């Protein structure tokens, strides 16, 4: 297992296999440094985005995770649960047409 695979596995574990894992790798090509950023789904390991840039920097490897989708999903579930609780507290009433 390579270093990047090992740290990606740790990040996925910390995210509970939810959200996205972001890997950043930079290497030198002549006078330039090529940086690659890859975003993969923590659930499926499918690449969902790639960004490549060129500049002047030393070798760099960095991996971090983002769980925006899971956080938003959890928030929506909590809000819906709270709404169900509020609905239970609301009185029910019925409107009837007047008798003619």
N, C-alpha and C positions, 0 to 999 in steps of 0.2 A: 504494500500500500504506500503510495507516495505521500509526501507531506501535505499537499493540498487536499488529497482525498481524506486523510486523517482529520485535518482541522475542519473540513466540510462536514464530516460525520459528527464531530463534536457539536458544531453549530446546529445541525439538524436535530440532534438529541436535545439540546437546550431549548429549541423551539417546539419540541413535541411533535416533530415531523409536520408542522404547519407553517404557512408563510413562505418566505423566499430566502434562499441562500445567495449571497453576493460574493463572488470571487474576483479579486483584483490581482493581476500578474503583470509585472513590467520586466522587460529585458532590453539589453543594448543591442542595436544593429548599427555598427559603425559609429558615427558621431551622434546618432539619435537613440532615444529610448522609446520602445513601443510598449504602450500600456493596453491591456485587454481587461475589460470588465464583463463578466458573465453572470447573469441572474438565472437561477434555476429554481423550480418548484421543490420545496422540501418534501412534499408528498410523493412526487413522481420522478424526480431528478430530470425532468424535461426542461431544456433551456427555453426561457421565455423572452430573454433580451440579451443582446450583445452590443458592446460599445468598444471601439478601438481608437486610441489616440497616440500621437507621436510628439515627443518633446525631449527635454534635457533633464534627466533625473537618474539616480543610481538604481540598481536592482531592488525590487520591492515585491513582496508577497503579502497579501492581506485577505482575510476572509471574515465576513460578518453576516448576521442574519437579520431579516426584517419580517415581522409578523403583523403587518397592517391588516391583511385580509382576516386573520383570525380574531384580531382585536375588534374590528368592525362587526364581524359576525357575532361575537360574544355580546357586544353592546346592543345589537338589534334584538337578540334573544332575551336579554334582560329587560329591555324596554317593552317588548311584547308581553313578557311575564308580568311586568308591573301593570300594564294596561288591563290584562285579564283580572288582576286583583282589584283594580279600580272599578271595572265593570260590575264585579260582584257586590260592591258597596252601593252602587247606584240603585235607587228605587225604580221599580218597573211600574208603568201606568198604561192605561188603555184609553184611547179617545173614541167615543161613540158618537154617531150622528144623532142630532136631536129627533125626537119622535114628532111626527107630523099630525 
